[in-house]
Amino acid sequence: MLEARGIAIAQGGRILARGIDLDLRAGECLGLAGPSGSGKTTLGRALAGLHPLAAGTLRLPARQGPGHPVQYLHQDAAAAMNPRWTVARILAEAGPPQPALARALGVEPDPGRHPHTLSGGQRQRLQILRGLLARPRILIADEITASLDPASQAAIWRVLGDLCRDRGIAILAISHDAALLDRIAHRRMRMPRPLEVQT
């Protein structure tokens, strides 16, 4: 579904990693671990087309709708949403409503509210729902539950795991939490160079 060959990533003129080969298959959750500053977020953004590649080739799946086939979910949900937009507009811009998915994720804020009036956990759930409403084929999930309590974290990953299985969505789960990746990932890889794929 996603195929990266010979990828190099850089930030501020400094090469963070090179020679990355990565395959992400439909219905799979691939965990990406590594210390802070090793380039996990930069790699995730590059795979989503939000950061230029320093080298290499990237093949993505074809679009199946109006949205991009890859959705990048930020650790900081507030940075991913227009603060002037209401919850209703944020979700309407993403795609047709999916009430059952919203309930499963625990997204039930007043549609007239703005992101800054929500708690951090509510904003993160809203961002995840927005990304899924676009019906992506791949999710790049960058520390998306790091700020949530264990029960909320488990509930969200349960929903995402179901979507992996039922819709064939592929997920790259970026996290420093090895225990979380042990629970949710089918395979794991680790920064820094070279990336080591663990099965």
N, C-alpha and C positions, 0 to 999 in steps of 0.2 A: 504493500500500500504506500509506504514511504520508504524511499531508498536514497541514502546519502553515501557518497564515495569520495574519499580523499579530502574531506572537509577540513578547512582551517578556519578558526575564528579569532578575531582580534578585537581589542577594546582600547581606545586611546593610543593607537599605534603599537600596542604590545600584543604579540601573538599569545593567546591563552592556550590553544590546543591545535594540533595539526594531525593530519592523517586519520581522521575519524571516518570509520565505515559503520553505518547503522542501518538496520532494517526494522521497520515497524509493521506488523501484520494486522489485518482486520481481526477485531475481537480480542486483541491482546493489550494488556497493560504492561508497559516496559518501565521499570524504575531506573531513575538516573540519580546517583548519589555522588557526594564529593564535598570537600571542605569549602568554606566560604572563600570566594575569590578565584575558584578553580575554573570558572566559565560556564557553570550549569545554566544560569539564566541567559547568558549570551547565546549559548548553543540553542536553547529552547526558542529564543526569539528569532534566531537565524533560520531554524527549521520552519517557523511560522511565516517567514518572509518579512519579518519586522526589523531585521538587522542584516547588513550585507555579509556575504561570505568572503573571506579572504582568499579562499581557494576551494576547489572541488566542485562536484556536481550534486544536484538535489532533484529527485524526481518525486512529484506529488500526484495524488489521485486526481482524476478529472472532477470537475464540479458536477453536482447532481441537482443544483438549484441555484438561486440567485446569489447565495453567500459563498464565501471562500471555503474551500474544503478543509482548511485548518483553522481552528480557533485557539488563540493563546489566552489563557486565564492567568491573571496577575496575582502575585502574593498580596499586593496592595490594591484591593478592589476599588478604592476611591479614585485611584489614578486612572482606572480604566473606564470611568463613566463621566459624562458631562454633568457637572454639578448643577447646571441650570435646568436640566431636564427632569421631569417627573418620572416616577417609577413606571407609570403607564406608557409614557413615550419611549423610555429605554427599552421596555419589553416589546412594544409595537414595532420599533425599528428592527428588532432582531428576527421576528418571524411570527407566524400564526400562534395564537395561545395554545398551551398544552396544560390545562388545569390539573390533570393527574400528576404530571411531572412537577408542577409548582408545589402541589401539596406534599409530594414525596420529599422534595428538597426543603420544605418548611418555609416557603416564600409566600407570606400572606400580609405584606404591609399595605397600608392605604395607598391606592394607585396615585393619589394626588401628592404624596410626599416626595421629597427630594433626597438624593443619596446621603447628604450630610446630616440628615435628621435620623438616619437609621444607625443601629449599632454596628460595630465592625463585623460581627457574625452575620447580621442581616444583609449587609452590603455584599459580603462574600457569597452568600447564597444567591443573591440577586444576580451577581456577575456570572455565576455558574449557570443559572437558568437562562440568562441572556445568551450565553455561548451555545447552549444546547438548543435553544429555539431556532438558531441559524442552521440546524441540522448538519453539523460538520461530519466529516468522515474521520477526522483526527482531532483530538484535544491535546494541547500542550498545557499541562496543569502544573504551574510553578508554585510550589509550597502553598497550595490553595487552602489547606485546612490547618496550617501551622498555628493560627491565632484562635482556633476554636477549641472548645472543651472536648474531652474524649468521646462523650456520647454523640455530640454533633458531628465530630470528625468521622466516627464510625457510620453514622446514618448517611452522610453524604457519599462516602466511598462505597457503601452498599448500593446506593442508587446508581453510581457510576459503573460499578461492577455489573449490575443488571443490564445497563445500556451497552456495555462491551459485549456481553453475551447475546442480548436480544436484537440489537441493531447492528452489531459488527463494528461499532466505533472502536478505533484504536486510541490508546491513551499513552502519552509519555508523562509519567509522574515524576516530577523533580522534587526531591526532598532530602534533607539532612537526617531525617528520622529513619534509621535503619529498621527499627521494629515495624514502623508503618509499611515500609516497602516490602518487608517479609510477608506481611498480611495481604497486600493488595496486588503485588506485581507477579506476573508469570515469569519474567526474566529480569535481571538487573545488570546495569553497567555502571561504571564508576569513573569519575574524573580523578586525577588529571591524566595527562598523556602517558602512554596511550590508553584509550578507553578499553577496559577489560569487560568482556561480556561474560556474565555468570549464569549458568543454567541450573 
